[in-house]
């Protein structure tokens, strides 16, 4: 079986979407399924406004159609609502080809923050985009309920996993004895990083990542250590070297960094919003509070071994099987599961689910 994923986010970008599908391809291959990506590097690109490091593709319909016909996929999944996603949607929609989509990014909130575009306009456009699909995959039950309340339909669950071989407790202290409060992720306005950096906390604050707001924040907060982008072993050591992972974002749909931190034995301090409230077990793997300072201080006392054990329940194999089951049910086996049934599925579980028929 061959699945085509159309995505405006792919290498050399480093973000949650890219890392999700990169790992998904590996897990699907182990299940005998080939995943191919229709990516920006196959087309002419230009810098994304306010994110020049991200290249936006300029795909023509004829070239997209040619690539899809050449690849001959058994199923199509559209990962992003960018130019490639819209062209793939148009190709499938006009030819009556069933496809699935996924909701990774809160574009309404991001566009409001950066360009003052009303969220209602963007939501209407996104509803139109996803309504043509046979199923809309989302990472958490909270996000599913929110999108359904906004008129999105055919919502299906698709959780994420974490590489516990890479992200694990380690006896390292890169940043001193601490306490060390860490943030990892894109350095951008929508991530609400200043809410973390403004907190009065003991010890040291460390920010790992890159983005358009890196230099302004470095200038405003000279006492904070900004390491730049880290990946692989270097990133894993950053997590293991900290005492609390502070996640100030209000707009993430999941937050893979939450799982990476937890797998490293690093308790989380976060706001009680979509993403953290589905991933973090309050009082066990982290502390959720509208008072982020209180959450960060309280998280210092949590059992790091218990945090890591809980994170190990998130399996990439389970995530891949759930993705495949969604594809099979929505595109290949007739009507998809209802949203009500989808929400009854757990976000993560240690037991292996039955293998989907392909």
Secondary structure, 3 states (H helix, E strand, C coil): CEEEEECCCCCCCCCHHHHHHHHHHHHHHHCCCEEEEECHHHCCEEEECCEEEEEEECCCHHHHHHHHHHHCCCEEEECCCCHHHHHHHHHHHHCCCCEEEECCCCHHHHHHHHHCCCHHHHHHHHHHHHHCCCEEEECCHHHHHHHHHCCCCCEEECCCCCCCCCCCCCCCCCCCCCCEEEEECCCCHHHCHHHHHCCCCCCEEEEECCCCCHHHHHHHCCCCEEEECCCHHHHHHHHHHCCEEEECCCCCCCCHHHHHHHHCCCCEEECCCCCHHHHCCECCCEEECCCHHHHHHHHCCCCHHHHHHHHCCCCHHHHHHHHHHHHHHHHHCCCCCCHHHHHHCCCCCCCCCCCCCC
